[in-house]
């Protein structure tokens, strides 16, 4: 074992590394236990006497967001310059600010102040020990109750979301060392090169492909408070995944997939809204789904598509027609998900005629009233 391995395996070194991680957590960096274990393991593979190697190992494994880099560098520089006893180390307790109660742990700024030296450069470090993320507060608030400034912040958060959809095994096969069947063409090619003896056995497996996503949103008058945010949600999905088709309806069905392909979210949503002639009109869910089933289903529901309908279920048309179109749509797709913004209200019951008629043919009935519900939807799509 080399000296680095011996040092990395010592109790004092592990204690120092855990102390460093604790400082990062106090500063506001989200670090999981698995990240800590990976970091300690990685230090056995680098020269811990080299500052840059330790820095890059910690940066790669402990920092998960770009905006945390500057704070990480500040904590790392302060920790690296500390004079640590390699045999044993007891972390010094930092002085507590007067505003902190007895149960509050000392802030990172107080600790750095106690260890600062006159020649150290001045650095601005935010004390996040008593703060709560704005995104967490907005994540629980209903879209219909937000102010214009909050809606603008939610727009940026939705745009930053990255989605993962369900996958399927296609009939086409690709070469893979962990495949389940022989790649006969490559095996025969190997045999030809070696006088008829196949010295190399090549394997293949079925190709994994993403399932198509079809989004159908209700932009009628009853959905007016949510319609624009739903289009922003459609924009985020369209730019995160392939094979995404977007439709909106009130009294008629309109395809807006091309408009949402624009890179600027405001321009994309405005262009999509300009294509809709029945914005905030009446609700004809059954008739709109009938147009979709007749004109678009064969084009966009191939290869096991996932269909998501965003609506509150208020139907002004024929309920029997809605029931028939939902039955047809469920048989044509792999998964039918209905997203209703009213589910977020604790007293809601799907008792209106339209929602009651459609519900028996829905695979997943989920809310879409705040940012937290979108995160739940993203996790659900990733598990299909």
C-alpha positions in Angstrom: 0.0 0.0 0.0 1.4 3.4 -0.9 1.5 6.3 1.6 -1.5 7.9 0.1 -3.6 4.8 0.6 -2.4 4.4 4.2 -3.1 8.0 5.0 -6.5 7.9 3.3 -7.5 4.9 5.4 -6.5 6.5 8.7 -9.2 7.5 11.2 -7.9 11.1 11.4 -8.0 11.6 7.7 -11.6 10.3 7.4 -12.6 12.5 10.3 -11.1 15.5 8.5 -13.0 14.7 5.3 -16.3 14.3 7.1 -15.6 17.7 8.8 -15.0 19.3 5.4 -18.3 17.8 4.1 -20.1 19.1 7.2 -18.8 22.6 6.5 -20.2 22.4 2.9 -23.6 21.3 4.2 -23.7 24.2 6.7 -22.9 26.5 3.8 -26.0 25.3 2.0 -24.7 22.6 -0.4 -27.0 19.5 -0.7 -24.7 16.5 -0.2 -26.0 13.0 0.2 -24.4 10.1 2.1 -23.6 8.3 -1.2 -21.7 11.3 -2.4 -19.6 11.3 0.8 -18.8 7.6 0.4 -17.8 8.1 -3.2 -15.6 11.1 -2.3 -13.7 9.2 0.5 -13.2 6.3 -1.9 -12.0 8.6 -4.7 -9.3 10.1 -2.4 -7.6 6.7 -2.2 -7.0 7.0 -6.0 -5.4 10.4 -6.0 -2.3 12.0 -4.5 -3.7 13.8 -1.4 -0.6 15.8 -1.1 -1.5 17.6 -4.4 -4.1 20.3 -3.8 -5.4 20.3 -7.3 -6.1 16.6 -7.3 -8.1 16.8 -4.1 -9.9 19.9 -5.3 -11.1 18.3 -8.5 -12.1 15.0 -6.8 -14.2 17.0 -4.3 -15.7 19.3 -7.0 -16.7 16.4 -9.2 -18.4 14.3 -6.5 -19.7 16.9 -4.0 -21.0 19.7 -6.2 -24.1 19.0 -8.3 -25.2 22.5 -9.3 -23.3 25.2 -11.2 -24.4 28.0 -8.8 -22.7 26.2 -5.9 -19.2 26.3 -7.4 -18.2 29.7 -6.0 -19.3 28.8 -2.5 -17.6 25.4 -2.7 -14.3 27.0 -3.7 -14.5 29.4 -0.8 -15.0 26.6 1.7 -12.3 24.5 0.1 -9.7 27.2 0.2 -10.5 28.0 3.8 -10.3 24.3 4.8 -7.1 23.6 2.8 -5.3 26.5 4.5 -6.1 25.2 8.0 -3.2 23.6 9.9 -4.4 20.1 10.7 -2.7 17.6 12.9 -2.5 14.4 10.8 -2.7 12.2 13.8 -5.8 13.6 15.5 -8.1 16.5 14.9 -10.8 17.9 17.0 -12.8 20.6 15.1 -12.7 23.9 16.8 -16.1 25.2 17.9 -17.0 28.5 16.2 -18.4 31.4 18.1 -22.1 31.9 17.8 -23.7 35.1 16.7 -26.1 36.7 19.2 -29.1 36.1 17.0 -28.6 32.3 17.2 -30.3 30.3 19.9 -28.7 27.6 21.9 -29.8 24.8 19.5 -28.6 26.6 16.4 -25.3 25.3 15.0 -22.6 27.9 14.3 -22.6 29.4 10.9 -19.8 28.9 8.4 -19.0 32.7 8.3 -18.3 32.7 12.1 -15.9 29.8 11.7 -14.0 31.4 8.8 -13.7 34.6 10.7 -12.1 32.9 13.6 -9.5 31.2 11.2 -8.9 34.2 9.0 -5.4 35.7 8.6 -4.5 39.3 7.7 -3.1 38.3 4.3 -6.2 36.4 3.2 -8.3 38.1 0.5 -11.8 39.3 1.4 -14.5 37.0 0.2 -18.3 37.4 0.2 -20.0 34.3 1.6 -23.7 34.2 2.2 -24.9 32.7 5.5 -27.6 30.3 4.5 -28.0 28.6 7.9 -31.3 30.3 8.6 -32.7 30.8 5.0 -35.3 28.8 3.1 -35.2 28.4 -0.7 -37.6 30.5 -2.7 -38.1 27.6 -5.1 -39.3 25.5 -2.1 -41.8 28.1 -1.1 -43.0 28.5 -4.7 -43.1 24.8 -5.2 -46.0 24.3 -2.8 -48.0 27.4 -3.9 -50.9 26.9 -6.3 -50.4 28.4 -9.8 -53.7 30.2 -9.7 -52.7 32.1 -6.5 -49.4 33.4 -7.7 -48.4 37.0 -8.3 -46.9 38.1 -11.7 -43.4 38.1 -10.2 -43.9 34.6 -8.8 -45.3 33.4 -12.2 -42.1 34.8 -13.8 -40.0 32.9 -11.4 -42.0 29.7 -11.9 -41.5 30.1 -15.7 -37.7 30.0 -15.2 -37.9 27.0 -12.9 -40.1 25.1 -15.3 -37.8 25.9 -18.2 -34.9 24.5 -16.2 -36.6 21.2 -15.5 -35.1 18.2 -17.2 -37.4 15.2 -17.9 -36.9 11.5 -18.4 -39.6 9.4 -20.0 -40.3 5.7 -20.1 -38.3 3.5 -22.4 -39.2 0.4 -24.4 -37.3 -2.4 -26.2 -37.6 -2.2 -29.9 -37.5 -5.2 -32.3 -34.2 -4.0 -33.8 -31.0 -5.4 -32.2 -27.7 -3.8 -31.5 -24.3 -5.1 -30.6 -23.7 -5.4 -26.8 -21.1 -7.3 -24.8 -23.9 -8.1 -22.2 -26.4 -9.1 -24.8 -28.7 -12.2 -24.6 -28.2 -13.6 -28.1 -25.3 -14.2 -30.5 -24.6 -11.6 -33.2 -24.3 -14.2 -35.9 -23.1 -11.8 -38.6 -20.1 -10.8 -36.5 -19.4 -14.4 -35.4 -19.3 -15.5 -39.0 -17.0 -12.6 -39.9 -14.7 -13.6 -37.1 -14.7 -17.2 -38.4 -13.8 -16.1 -41.9 -10.8 -14.2 -40.6 -9.5 -17.2 -38.6 -9.8 -20.1 -41.1 -13.3 -21.0 -40.2 -12.8 -20.9 -36.4 -14.9 -18.2 -34.6 -12.4 -17.1 -32.0 -14.6 -14.2 -30.9 -18.2 -14.5 -29.9 -20.2 -11.3 -30.4 -23.4 -10.7 -28.6 -26.5 -8.5 -29.2 -29.5 -7.2 -27.4 -32.7 -5.3 -28.3 -32.3 -1.6 -28.8 -33.7 0.7 -26.0 -35.7 3.6 -27.3 -37.8 6.4 -25.6 -41.5 6.1 -25.8 -43.3 8.9 -27.7 -45.1 11.5 -25.6 -48.4 13.1 -26.6 -49.7 16.1 -24.6 -53.3 17.4 -24.9 -54.3 20.4 -22.9 -57.6 22.1 -22.1 -57.3 25.9 -22.6 -61.0 26.6 -22.1 -62.4 29.3 -19.8 -62.4 27.1 -16.7 -58.6 26.4 -17.2 -57.7 30.1 -17.9 -55.6 30.5 -14.7 -53.4 27.4 -15.7 -53.3 27.5 -19.5 -50.2 29.6 -20.0 -48.2 27.6 -17.4 -49.4 24.4 -19.0 -47.9 25.7 -22.3 -44.6 26.4 -20.5 -44.7 22.9 -19.1 -45.2 21.6 -22.7 -42.2 23.7 -23.8 -40.0 22.2 -21.1 -41.0 18.6 -22.1 -40.6 19.3 -25.9 -37.0 20.6 -25.3 -36.0 17.8 -22.9 -37.4 14.7 -24.8 -37.6 13.5 -28.4 -40.9 12.6 -30.1 -43.1 15.0 -28.2 -46.4 16.1 -29.8 -48.5 18.9 -28.3 -52.2 19.7 -28.8 -54.6 22.2 -27.2 -58.4 22.4 -27.3 -61.4 24.2 -26.1 -64.1 23.8 -28.7 -61.7 22.6 -31.4 -58.3 20.8 -31.5 -55.1 22.7 -32.5 -51.6 21.2 -32.9 -48.8 23.5 -31.5 -45.8 21.2 -31.7 -43.9 23.3 -34.3 -44.5 26.5 -32.4 -43.0 25.1 -29.2 -39.8 24.0 -30.9 -38.6 27.7 -30.8 -35.7 28.2 -28.4 -37.1 31.3 -26.6 -39.8 30.2 -24.2 -41.8 33.5 -24.4 -41.8 33.6 -28.1 -42.7 29.9 -28.3 -45.6 30.3 -25.9 -46.9 33.5 -27.6 -46.7 31.9 -31.1 -48.5 28.8 -29.8 -51.2 30.9 -28.2 -51.6 32.9 -31.4 -52.5 29.7 -33.3 -55.4 29.0 -31.0 -58.7 30.7 -32.1 -60.8 29.3 -29.3 -58.6 30.4 -26.3 -60.7 30.6 -23.1 -63.8 29.4 -25.0 -66.2 26.6 -24.2 -65.2 23.0 -23.5 -65.8 20.2 -25.9 -63.5 17.4 -24.7 -65.3 14.6 -26.4 -65.4 16.3 -29.8 -61.8 17.4 -29.6 -60.7 13.9 -28.7 -62.7 12.5 -31.6 -60.8 14.8 -34.0 -57.5 13.6 -32.4 -58.5 9.9 -32.7 -59.6 10.3 -36.3 -56.8 12.6 -37.7 -53.8 12.2 -35.5 -53.8 8.9 -33.5 -52.3 6.8 -36.2 -49.5 9.3 -36.7 -48.5 10.0 -33.1 -49.6 6.9 -31.1 -47.2 4.5 -32.7 -44.5 2.5 -30.7 -46.3 2.6 -27.4 -46.9 6.3 -26.8 -47.7 7.9 -23.4 -50.7 10.3 -23.6 -51.2 13.1 -21.0 -54.4 15.0 -20.9 -54.5 18.3 -18.9 -58.0 19.3 -18.0 -60.4 19.9 -15.1 -63.0 17.6 -16.7 -65.8 20.2 -17.3 -67.6 18.9 -20.4 -70.2 21.0 -22.2 -70.7 18.4 -25.0 -72.0 14.8 -25.2 -70.7 12.8 -22.2 -71.4 9.5 -24.0 -69.1 10.6 -26.9 -66.4 11.5 -24.3 -66.7 8.1 -22.8 -66.4 6.4 -26.2 -63.4 8.5 -27.3 -61.6 7.8 -24.0 -62.1 4.1 -24.4 -60.7 4.2 -27.9 -57.7 6.4 -26.9 -56.8 4.1 -23.9 -56.7 1.1 -26.2 -54.4 2.9 -28.7 -51.7 4.1 -26.3 -49.4 2.5 -23.8 -50.3 4.7 -20.8 -53.1 7.3 -20.4 -52.5 10.0 -17.8 -55.0 12.6 -16.8 -53.6 15.7 -15.1 -56.2 17.8 -13.2 -55.3 21.0 -11.4 -58.3 20.7 -9.1 -56.8 17.6 -7.4 -54.5 19.9 -5.4 -57.6 21.2 -3.5 -58.2 18.9 -0.5 -61.9 18.8 -0.9 -62.0 17.9 -4.6 -64.0 14.9 -5.8 -64.3 13.9 -9.5 -68.1 14.1 -9.5 -68.7 16.3 -12.6 -70.1 14.4 -15.6 -67.2 14.8 -17.9 -64.5 13.8 -15.3 -66.7 10.9 -14.0 -67.2 9.6 -17.6 -63.4 9.7 -18.4 -62.0 8.4 -15.2 -62.6 4.7 -15.7 -60.3 4.8 -18.8 -57.5 6.7 -17.1 -54.4 4.8 -16.0 -53.0 7.6 -13.7 -55.0 10.4 -12.2 -52.6 13.1 -11.0 -52.5 16.8 -10.0 -50.8 19.6 -11.9 -51.5 22.7 -9.7 -48.0 23.6 -8.5 -44.3 23.0 -9.2 -44.1 20.1 -6.7 -46.8 18.3 -8.7 -44.7 18.6 -11.8 -41.7 17.1 -10.0 -43.9 14.2 -8.9 -45.0 13.7 -12.5 -41.4 13.7 -13.6 -40.5 11.0 -11.1 -43.6 9.0 -12.2 -42.6 9.2 -15.9 -39.1 7.9 -15.1 -40.6 4.8 -13.4 -42.9 3.7 -16.2 
